[in-house]
Amino acid sequence: MPPLSTSLSELAARVAELEAEREMTLRLAQTDSLTGLVNRGAFTGSLCERLEAARAAGTSVALFIIDLDRFKNLNDTLGHHAGDMLLAELGQRLLDEAGPGEMAARLGGDEFALVTQDADPAARAERLVAILSQPQVIYGRAVSPAGSVGVAVFPRDAGDAADLQRHADQALYRAKSGGGRRWQAFDEALRLEGIHRRTLEDELRRAIPAGELAPWYQPIVDSMTGRMVGVEVLVRWNHPEQGLLAPGVFVPMAEELGLIRAIDEAVFEAACAQTAPWVADGLIEVVSVNVSPRDLLDPAFSRKLIGRLGKTALPATALTVEITETFLLQDMALARRHIERLAAKGVNVALDDFGTGYSNLRALMHLPIQTVKLDRSLIDDVGRDARVSKLVASMLHAARSLGVRIIAEGVEHEAQALFLRSAGCDRMQGYFFARPMPGEAMEAMLREAVNPSPARLAAAS
Protein backbone atom coordinates (compact mmCIF):
# COMPACT_ATOMS: atom_id res chain seq x y z
CA MET A 1 0.00 0.00 0.00
CA PRO A 2 1.56 3.36 -1.07
CA PRO A 3 2.22 5.91 1.63
CA LEU A 4 -0.69 8.24 2.38
CA SER A 5 1.47 11.29 1.58
CA THR A 6 2.15 9.89 -1.92
CA SER A 7 -1.54 9.29 -2.59
CA LEU A 8 -2.41 12.82 -1.43
CA SER A 9 0.30 14.37 -3.58
CA GLU A 10 -0.89 12.42 -6.63
CA LEU A 11 -4.47 13.46 -5.93
CA ALA A 12 -3.41 17.09 -5.59
CA ALA A 13 -1.51 16.88 -8.88
CA ARG A 14 -4.54 15.37 -10.62
CA VAL A 15 -6.82 18.07 -9.21
CA ALA A 16 -4.40 20.75 -10.41
CA GLU A 17 -4.28 19.07 -13.83
CA LEU A 18 -8.08 18.99 -14.08
CA GLU A 19 -8.30 22.61 -12.97
CA ALA A 20 -5.77 23.62 -15.65
CA GLU A 21 -7.77 21.73 -18.26
CA ARG A 22 -10.96 23.42 -17.11
CA GLU A 23 -9.36 26.84 -17.30
CA MET A 24 -7.99 26.05 -20.76
CA THR A 25 -11.41 24.91 -21.97
CA LEU A 26 -13.03 28.03 -20.55
CA ARG A 27 -10.37 30.26 -22.13
CA LEU A 28 -10.83 28.60 -25.52
CA ALA A 29 -14.60 29.01 -25.27
CA GLN A 30 -14.09 32.74 -24.67
CA THR A 31 -11.47 33.27 -27.40
CA ASP A 32 -11.84 33.94 -31.10
CA SER A 33 -9.91 31.13 -32.80
CA LEU A 34 -8.62 33.27 -35.69
CA THR A 35 -7.32 36.33 -33.85
CA GLY A 36 -6.85 35.18 -30.26
CA LEU A 37 -9.02 38.06 -29.07
CA VAL A 38 -11.98 37.80 -26.72
CA ASN A 39 -15.01 36.56 -28.69
CA ARG A 40 -18.45 38.18 -28.80
CA GLY A 41 -20.00 36.01 -26.07
CA ALA A 42 -17.26 36.66 -23.57
CA PHE A 43 -17.07 40.33 -24.57
CA THR A 44 -20.70 41.00 -23.67
CA GLY A 45 -20.40 39.49 -20.20
CA SER A 46 -17.09 41.20 -19.46
CA LEU A 47 -18.41 44.59 -20.60
CA CYS A 48 -21.33 44.33 -18.19
CA GLU A 49 -18.94 43.49 -15.33
CA ARG A 50 -16.65 46.40 -16.23
CA LEU A 51 -19.53 48.87 -16.28
CA GLU A 52 -20.75 47.72 -12.86
CA ALA A 53 -17.25 48.12 -11.45
CA ALA A 54 -16.96 51.58 -13.01
CA ARG A 55 -20.35 52.55 -11.62
CA ALA A 56 -19.26 51.59 -8.11
CA ALA A 57 -15.93 53.38 -8.48
CA GLY A 58 -17.34 56.47 -10.19
CA THR A 59 -15.06 56.06 -13.23
CA SER A 60 -15.61 56.01 -16.99
CA VAL A 61 -15.43 53.24 -19.60
CA ALA A 62 -14.94 53.93 -23.31
CA LEU A 63 -16.12 51.47 -25.94
CA PHE A 64 -14.57 51.66 -29.40
CA ILE A 65 -16.29 49.70 -32.18
CA ILE A 66 -14.02 49.17 -35.19
CA ASP A 67 -15.07 48.07 -38.66
CA LEU A 68 -12.89 47.56 -41.73
CA ASP A 69 -13.71 49.34 -44.96
CA ARG A 70 -13.90 47.46 -48.27
CA PHE A 71 -13.02 44.16 -46.60
CA LYS A 72 -15.28 42.27 -49.03
CA ASN A 73 -13.19 43.59 -51.94
CA LEU A 74 -10.10 42.00 -50.42
CA ASN A 75 -11.86 38.65 -50.08
CA ASP A 76 -13.11 38.88 -53.66
CA THR A 77 -9.73 39.76 -55.17
CA LEU A 78 -7.23 37.79 -53.04
CA GLY A 79 -9.44 35.12 -51.50
CA HIS A 80 -10.79 34.36 -48.04
CA HIS A 81 -7.47 33.06 -46.75
CA ALA A 82 -5.92 36.46 -47.46
CA GLY A 83 -8.82 38.04 -45.58
CA ASP A 84 -8.16 35.76 -42.61
CA MET A 85 -4.49 36.74 -42.66
CA LEU A 86 -5.43 40.41 -42.49
CA LEU A 87 -7.92 39.84 -39.66
CA ALA A 88 -5.32 37.90 -37.67
CA GLU A 89 -2.79 40.71 -38.13
CA LEU A 90 -5.27 43.36 -37.05
CA GLY A 91 -6.18 41.26 -34.04
CA GLN A 92 -2.53 41.23 -33.02
CA ARG A 93 -2.30 45.00 -33.49
CA LEU A 94 -5.26 45.50 -31.17
CA LEU A 95 -3.74 43.15 -28.60
CA ASP A 96 -0.55 45.21 -28.71
CA GLU A 97 -2.56 48.41 -28.37
CA ALA A 98 -4.63 47.22 -25.39
CA GLY A 99 -3.04 48.33 -22.14
CA PRO A 100 -3.34 46.74 -18.68
CA GLY A 101 -6.97 46.24 -17.72
CA GLU A 102 -8.21 46.96 -21.26
CA MET A 103 -10.01 44.43 -23.45
CA ALA A 104 -9.73 43.79 -27.20
CA ALA A 105 -12.38 41.64 -28.85
CA ARG A 106 -13.49 40.40 -32.23
CA LEU A 107 -17.26 40.77 -32.50
CA GLY A 108 -17.52 38.84 -35.75
CA GLY A 109 -16.55 39.22 -39.40
CA ASP A 110 -14.40 42.33 -39.76
CA GLU A 111 -15.79 44.04 -36.66
CA PHE A 112 -13.67 44.52 -33.54
CA ALA A 113 -13.97 46.27 -30.18
CA LEU A 114 -11.65 47.86 -27.66
CA VAL A 115 -12.75 48.65 -24.09
CA THR A 116 -10.68 51.25 -22.20
CA GLN A 117 -10.95 53.79 -19.39
CA ASP A 118 -10.40 56.79 -21.67
CA ALA A 119 -12.77 59.55 -20.53
CA ASP A 120 -11.68 61.70 -23.50
CA PRO A 121 -11.26 59.15 -26.30
CA ALA A 122 -10.28 61.41 -29.21
CA ALA A 123 -6.53 60.66 -29.06
CA ARG A 124 -7.15 56.92 -28.74
CA ALA A 125 -9.58 56.96 -31.68
CA GLU A 126 -6.99 58.74 -33.85
CA ARG A 127 -4.39 56.15 -32.88
CA LEU A 128 -6.74 53.27 -33.71
CA VAL A 129 -7.41 54.72 -37.16
CA ALA A 130 -3.64 54.98 -37.72
CA ILE A 131 -3.08 51.41 -36.50
CA LEU A 132 -5.73 50.09 -38.86
CA SER A 133 -4.24 51.84 -41.88
CA GLN A 134 -0.71 50.44 -41.53
CA PRO A 135 0.12 48.33 -44.62
CA GLN A 136 0.48 44.57 -44.48
CA VAL A 137 2.13 42.36 -47.09
CA ILE A 138 -0.14 39.50 -48.21
CA TYR A 139 0.93 37.16 -51.00
CA GLY A 140 3.66 39.63 -51.93
CA ARG A 141 1.25 42.55 -52.21
CA ALA A 142 1.19 45.50 -49.86
CA VAL A 143 -2.38 45.75 -48.60
CA SER A 144 -3.33 49.02 -46.93
CA PRO A 145 -6.45 48.35 -44.88
CA ALA A 146 -8.64 51.15 -43.67
CA GLY A 147 -11.20 51.18 -40.94
CA SER A 148 -13.79 53.32 -39.24
CA VAL A 149 -14.19 53.77 -35.49
CA GLY A 150 -17.23 54.67 -33.39
CA VAL A 151 -16.93 55.42 -29.70
CA ALA A 152 -19.30 55.89 -26.78
CA VAL A 153 -18.40 56.54 -23.13
CA PHE A 154 -20.08 55.21 -19.97
CA PRO A 155 -21.80 56.80 -18.08
CA ARG A 156 -21.81 60.01 -20.15
CA ASP A 157 -23.40 58.46 -23.26
CA ALA A 158 -25.18 55.39 -21.89
CA GLY A 159 -26.17 53.82 -18.60
CA ASP A 160 -25.80 50.15 -19.47
CA ALA A 161 -23.92 47.80 -21.81
CA ALA A 162 -26.70 47.44 -24.38
CA ASP A 163 -27.09 51.20 -24.86
CA LEU A 164 -23.33 51.70 -24.86
CA GLN A 165 -22.92 49.20 -27.71
CA ARG A 166 -25.85 50.65 -29.61
CA HIS A 167 -24.52 54.18 -29.34
CA ALA A 168 -20.99 53.15 -30.34
CA ASP A 169 -22.49 51.37 -33.35
CA GLN A 170 -24.47 54.48 -34.23
CA ALA A 171 -21.30 56.56 -34.11
CA LEU A 172 -19.53 53.96 -36.28
CA TYR A 173 -22.20 54.17 -38.98
CA ARG A 174 -21.84 57.95 -39.00
CA ALA A 175 -18.06 57.60 -39.37
CA LYS A 176 -18.48 55.17 -42.28
CA SER A 177 -20.80 57.57 -44.07
CA GLY A 178 -17.79 59.72 -44.96
CA GLY A 179 -16.93 63.31 -44.33
CA GLY A 180 -13.15 62.91 -44.13
CA ARG A 181 -12.60 61.84 -40.50
CA ARG A 182 -12.55 58.08 -39.98
CA TRP A 183 -13.87 58.12 -36.42
CA GLN A 184 -16.93 59.54 -34.69
CA ALA A 185 -17.84 59.98 -31.04
CA PHE A 186 -21.43 59.64 -29.91
CA ASP A 187 -22.96 63.07 -29.32
CA GLU A 188 -26.27 64.86 -28.76
CA ALA A 189 -27.03 65.03 -32.49
CA LEU A 190 -26.68 61.26 -32.74
CA ARG A 191 -28.83 60.83 -29.65
CA LEU A 192 -31.65 62.82 -31.25
CA GLU A 193 -31.16 60.94 -34.49
CA GLY A 194 -31.46 57.65 -32.62
CA ILE A 195 -34.68 58.75 -30.93
CA HIS A 196 -36.10 59.77 -34.31
CA ARG A 197 -35.08 56.45 -35.84
CA ARG A 198 -36.64 54.38 -33.04
CA THR A 199 -39.84 56.37 -33.41
CA LEU A 200 -39.83 55.79 -37.15
CA GLU A 201 -39.20 52.07 -36.61
CA ASP A 202 -42.26 51.81 -34.37
CA GLU A 203 -44.33 53.77 -36.88
CA LEU A 204 -43.17 51.55 -39.74
CA ARG A 205 -44.27 48.42 -37.90
CA ARG A 206 -47.69 50.00 -37.47
CA ALA A 207 -47.84 51.40 -41.01
CA ILE A 208 -47.63 48.04 -42.82
CA PRO A 209 -50.88 46.50 -41.50
CA ALA A 210 -52.49 49.97 -41.60
CA GLY A 211 -52.02 50.10 -45.38
CA GLU A 212 -49.94 53.28 -45.36
CA LEU A 213 -47.34 51.78 -47.74
CA ALA A 214 -48.82 52.00 -51.21
CA PRO A 215 -47.68 51.11 -54.73
CA TRP A 216 -46.63 53.91 -57.04
CA TYR A 217 -45.88 53.44 -60.71
CA GLN A 218 -43.49 54.66 -63.38
CA PRO A 219 -44.37 53.96 -67.01
CA ILE A 220 -42.17 51.89 -69.34
CA VAL A 221 -42.35 53.04 -72.97
CA ASP A 222 -41.61 51.37 -76.27
CA SER A 223 -38.51 53.03 -77.73
CA MET A 224 -39.74 53.02 -81.32
CA THR A 225 -43.38 54.05 -80.85
CA GLY A 226 -43.27 55.94 -77.55
CA ARG A 227 -46.30 53.96 -76.39
CA MET A 228 -46.56 53.08 -72.71
CA VAL A 229 -46.32 49.28 -72.63
CA GLY A 230 -45.79 48.65 -68.93
CA VAL A 231 -45.24 50.01 -65.45
CA GLU A 232 -42.66 49.44 -62.76
CA VAL A 233 -44.11 49.09 -59.27
CA LEU A 234 -42.44 51.28 -56.66
CA VAL A 235 -43.37 51.94 -53.03
CA ARG A 236 -44.12 55.10 -51.08
CA TRP A 237 -45.07 55.61 -47.45
CA ASN A 238 -48.01 57.90 -46.85
CA HIS A 239 -46.90 58.95 -43.38
CA PRO A 240 -49.78 60.58 -41.45
CA GLU A 241 -47.55 63.38 -40.10
CA GLN A 242 -44.48 63.60 -42.34
CA GLY A 243 -46.33 63.19 -45.62
CA LEU A 244 -45.01 61.16 -48.54
CA LEU A 245 -41.74 59.33 -47.75
CA ALA A 246 -39.45 57.95 -50.47
CA PRO A 247 -38.06 54.39 -50.27
CA GLY A 248 -34.60 55.58 -49.25
CA VAL A 249 -36.03 56.79 -45.95
CA PHE A 250 -37.54 53.49 -44.83
CA VAL A 251 -36.48 50.55 -47.04
CA PRO A 252 -32.94 50.17 -45.55
CA MET A 253 -34.54 50.32 -42.10
CA ALA A 254 -37.12 47.72 -43.11
CA GLU A 255 -34.35 45.41 -44.31
CA GLU A 256 -32.48 45.74 -41.00
CA LEU A 257 -35.65 45.10 -39.00
CA GLY A 258 -36.72 42.11 -41.09
CA LEU A 259 -39.85 43.95 -42.29
CA ILE A 260 -39.00 44.13 -45.98
CA ARG A 261 -40.76 40.88 -46.78
CA ALA A 262 -44.02 42.10 -45.22
CA ILE A 263 -43.73 45.33 -47.20
CA ASP A 264 -43.02 43.48 -50.45
CA GLU A 265 -46.03 41.22 -49.94
CA ALA A 266 -48.41 44.05 -49.07
CA VAL A 267 -47.31 46.21 -52.00
CA PHE A 268 -47.35 43.23 -54.38
CA GLU A 269 -50.94 42.34 -53.52
CA ALA A 270 -52.11 45.94 -53.81
CA ALA A 271 -50.28 46.42 -57.12
CA CYS A 272 -51.69 43.21 -58.63
CA ALA A 273 -55.23 44.24 -57.68
CA GLN A 274 -54.74 47.70 -59.18
CA THR A 275 -52.94 46.74 -62.40
CA ALA A 276 -54.91 43.62 -63.37
CA PRO A 277 -57.72 45.75 -64.92
CA TRP A 278 -55.11 47.79 -66.82
CA VAL A 279 -53.78 44.59 -68.39
CA ALA A 280 -57.28 43.24 -69.06
CA ASP A 281 -58.24 46.50 -70.79
CA GLY A 282 -55.13 46.46 -72.97
CA LEU A 283 -53.63 49.58 -71.40
CA ILE A 284 -50.32 47.85 -70.60
CA GLU A 285 -48.63 44.51 -71.18
CA VAL A 286 -46.11 44.36 -68.34
CA VAL A 287 -46.14 44.92 -64.56
CA SER A 288 -42.59 44.91 -63.20
CA VAL A 289 -41.84 44.39 -59.49
CA ASN A 290 -38.57 44.53 -57.57
CA VAL A 291 -37.60 41.76 -55.18
CA SER A 292 -35.09 42.23 -52.37
CA PRO A 293 -32.03 39.92 -52.25
CA ARG A 294 -33.11 38.82 -48.76
CA ASP A 295 -36.42 37.52 -50.11
CA LEU A 296 -34.67 35.77 -52.98
CA LEU A 297 -32.44 33.87 -50.56
CA ASP A 298 -35.54 32.09 -49.26
CA PRO A 299 -35.57 28.71 -51.08
CA ALA A 300 -39.38 28.84 -51.14
CA PHE A 301 -39.56 32.37 -52.54
CA SER A 302 -40.63 31.49 -56.11
CA ARG A 303 -43.28 29.02 -54.91
CA LYS A 304 -44.69 31.62 -52.51
CA LEU A 305 -44.75 34.29 -55.21
CA ILE A 306 -46.54 32.00 -57.64
CA GLY A 307 -49.05 31.15 -54.91
CA ARG A 308 -49.72 34.83 -54.15
CA LEU A 309 -49.98 35.64 -57.85
CA GLY A 310 -52.55 32.85 -58.29
CA LYS A 311 -54.85 34.60 -55.81
CA THR A 312 -54.96 37.74 -57.98
CA ALA A 313 -56.44 38.50 -61.38
CA LEU A 314 -53.08 39.49 -62.87
CA PRO A 315 -51.92 36.98 -65.54
CA ALA A 316 -48.54 35.39 -64.87
CA THR A 317 -47.38 36.37 -68.36
CA ALA A 318 -47.88 40.05 -67.48
CA LEU A 319 -45.61 39.91 -64.43
CA THR A 320 -41.88 40.70 -64.54
CA VAL A 321 -39.74 40.03 -61.46
CA GLU A 322 -36.60 42.16 -61.23
CA ILE A 323 -33.60 40.59 -59.50
CA THR A 324 -30.20 42.13 -58.83
CA GLU A 325 -26.70 40.89 -59.49
CA THR A 326 -26.07 40.92 -55.74
CA PHE A 327 -28.33 37.90 -55.40
CA LEU A 328 -26.74 36.10 -58.34
CA LEU A 329 -23.31 36.45 -56.76
CA GLN A 330 -24.59 35.10 -53.45
CA ASP A 331 -26.20 31.92 -54.74
CA MET A 332 -26.24 31.21 -58.48
CA ALA A 333 -27.74 27.72 -58.02
CA LEU A 334 -30.69 29.05 -56.03
CA ALA A 335 -31.14 31.84 -58.57
CA ARG A 336 -31.43 29.26 -61.34
CA ARG A 337 -34.10 27.32 -59.44
CA HIS A 338 -36.15 30.46 -58.81
CA ILE A 339 -35.84 31.71 -62.40
CA GLU A 340 -36.68 28.36 -63.96
CA ARG A 341 -39.68 27.88 -61.65
CA LEU A 342 -41.01 31.36 -62.45
CA ALA A 343 -40.38 30.98 -66.17
CA ALA A 344 -42.28 27.67 -66.21
CA LYS A 345 -45.35 29.58 -65.00
CA GLY A 346 -44.91 32.29 -67.62
CA VAL A 347 -43.42 34.91 -65.28
CA ASN A 348 -40.71 37.04 -66.92
CA VAL A 349 -37.43 37.60 -65.05
CA ALA A 350 -35.36 40.75 -65.54
CA LEU A 351 -31.80 41.37 -64.41
CA ASP A 352 -31.67 44.81 -62.82
CA ASP A 353 -28.61 47.11 -62.69
CA PHE A 354 -27.19 45.57 -65.87
CA GLY A 355 -23.70 46.84 -66.64
CA THR A 356 -22.56 47.48 -63.08
CA GLY A 357 -20.91 44.08 -62.39
CA TYR A 358 -18.56 41.65 -64.05
CA SER A 359 -20.82 38.59 -63.99
CA ASN A 360 -23.86 40.01 -65.82
CA LEU A 361 -23.03 38.55 -69.23
CA ARG A 362 -22.18 35.21 -67.65
CA ALA A 363 -25.60 35.24 -66.00
CA LEU A 364 -27.29 35.95 -69.32
CA MET A 365 -25.47 33.06 -70.95
CA HIS A 366 -26.29 30.52 -68.26
CA LEU A 367 -29.67 31.58 -66.85
CA PRO A 368 -33.07 31.85 -68.58
CA ILE A 369 -33.28 35.63 -68.11
CA GLN A 370 -35.48 37.31 -70.71
CA THR A 371 -34.92 41.00 -69.92
CA VAL A 372 -32.12 43.25 -68.66
CA LYS A 373 -32.44 46.74 -67.26
CA LEU A 374 -29.53 48.97 -68.23
CA ASP A 375 -28.37 50.76 -65.08
CA ARG A 376 -29.01 54.48 -64.86
CA SER A 377 -25.33 55.15 -64.07
CA LEU A 378 -24.52 54.20 -67.68
CA ILE A 379 -27.22 56.42 -69.13
CA ASP A 380 -26.07 59.77 -67.76
CA ASP A 381 -23.57 60.57 -70.52
CA VAL A 382 -24.88 58.62 -73.52
CA GLY A 383 -25.42 60.84 -76.53
CA ARG A 384 -22.94 63.36 -75.10
CA ASP A 385 -19.76 61.34 -74.38
CA ALA A 386 -18.55 59.32 -77.36
CA ARG A 387 -16.71 56.72 -75.27
CA VAL A 388 -19.69 56.09 -73.00
CA SER A 389 -21.98 55.89 -76.02
CA LYS A 390 -19.75 53.27 -77.65
CA LEU A 391 -19.63 51.25 -74.44
CA VAL A 392 -23.41 51.28 -74.04
CA ALA A 393 -23.91 50.45 -77.73
CA SER A 394 -21.63 47.42 -77.40
CA MET A 395 -23.49 46.24 -74.31
CA LEU A 396 -26.81 46.57 -76.12
CA HIS A 397 -25.42 44.59 -79.02
CA ALA A 398 -24.14 41.84 -76.68
CA ALA A 399 -27.53 41.54 -74.96
CA ARG A 400 -29.43 41.52 -78.25
CA SER A 401 -27.20 38.77 -79.60
CA LEU A 402 -28.39 36.62 -76.70
CA GLY A 403 -32.03 37.31 -77.53
CA VAL A 404 -32.61 39.44 -74.45
CA ARG A 405 -34.94 42.46 -74.29
CA ILE A 406 -33.26 45.65 -73.06
CA ILE A 407 -34.85 48.36 -70.91
CA ALA A 408 -32.95 51.56 -70.10
CA GLU A 409 -33.86 53.21 -66.81
CA GLY A 410 -33.06 56.71 -65.65
CA VAL A 411 -33.64 58.40 -69.02
CA GLU A 412 -33.95 62.09 -68.26
CA HIS A 413 -33.06 63.94 -71.48
CA GLU A 414 -34.12 63.80 -75.11
CA ALA A 415 -30.55 63.20 -76.28
CA GLN A 416 -30.39 60.04 -74.18
CA ALA A 417 -33.70 58.77 -75.54
CA LEU A 418 -32.70 59.45 -79.17
CA PHE A 419 -29.37 57.68 -78.78
CA LEU A 420 -30.86 54.64 -77.05
CA ARG A 421 -33.53 54.29 -79.71
CA SER A 422 -30.92 54.48 -82.52
CA ALA A 423 -28.72 51.96 -80.66
CA GLY A 424 -31.54 49.41 -80.57
CA CYS A 425 -32.72 49.70 -76.96
CA ASP A 426 -36.18 48.13 -76.78
CA ARG A 427 -37.80 50.06 -73.96
CA MET A 428 -37.09 53.03 -71.71
CA GLN A 429 -38.26 54.64 -68.50
CA GLY A 430 -37.28 57.74 -66.60
CA TYR A 431 -38.18 61.33 -65.77
CA PHE A 432 -38.05 62.28 -69.47
CA PHE A 433 -41.27 60.31 -69.90
CA ALA A 434 -42.88 60.54 -66.45
CA ARG A 435 -42.04 60.61 -62.78
CA PRO A 436 -43.42 57.94 -60.43
CA MET A 437 -47.05 58.55 -59.55
CA PRO A 438 -49.88 57.01 -57.51
CA GLY A 439 -52.17 54.45 -59.09
CA GLU A 440 -55.06 56.79 -59.83
CA ALA A 441 -52.82 59.19 -61.75
CA MET A 442 -51.14 56.33 -63.59
CA GLU A 443 -54.44 54.86 -64.70
CA ALA A 444 -55.67 58.26 -65.88
CA MET A 445 -52.49 58.73 -67.94
CA LEU A 446 -52.81 55.26 -69.49
CA ARG A 447 -56.45 55.73 -70.42
CA GLU A 448 -55.78 59.20 -71.80
CA ALA A 449 -53.02 57.75 -73.99
CA VAL A 450 -55.44 55.17 -75.43
CA ASN A 451 -58.39 57.56 -75.76
CA PRO A 452 -56.99 61.07 -75.94
CA SER A 453 -59.24 63.94 -74.98
CA PRO A 454 -60.49 66.36 -77.66
CA ALA A 455 -58.26 69.08 -76.23
CA ARG A 456 -55.20 66.86 -76.59
CA LEU A 457 -56.15 65.89 -80.16
CA ALA A 458 -56.59 69.55 -81.05
CA ALA A 459 -53.18 70.41 -79.56
CA ALA A 460 -51.53 67.57 -81.48
CA SER A 461 -53.02 68.74 -84.76
HUNOR-V737217 format. One record per helix or strand. SS is the DSSP state (H for helix, E for strand). FROM is the first residue (numbers start at 0). TO is the last residue. If there is no record, write none. Layout:
BEGIN
[[SS | FROM | TO] [SS | FROM | TO]]
END
This chain:
BEGIN
[[H | 3 | 28] [E | 30 | 30] [E | 37 | 37] [H | 39 | 56] [E | 60 | 68] [H | 70 | 77] [H | 79 | 96] [E | 102 | 107] [E | 110 | 115] [H | 121 | 132] [E | 135 | 137] [E | 140 | 142] [E | 145 | 153] [E | 157 | 157] [H | 160 | 175] [E | 182 | 184] [H | 187 | 209] [E | 212 | 221] [E | 227 | 238] [E | 242 | 244] [H | 246 | 256] [H | 259 | 279] [E | 285 | 289] [H | 292 | 295] [H | 300 | 309] [H | 315 | 317] [E | 318 | 322] [H | 324 | 329] [H | 331 | 343] [E | 347 | 353] [H | 359 | 365] [E | 370 | 373] [H | 375 | 377] [H | 385 | 400] [E | 404 | 407] [H | 413 | 421] [E | 426 | 427] [E | 436 | 437] [H | 438 | 449] [H | 453 | 459]]
END
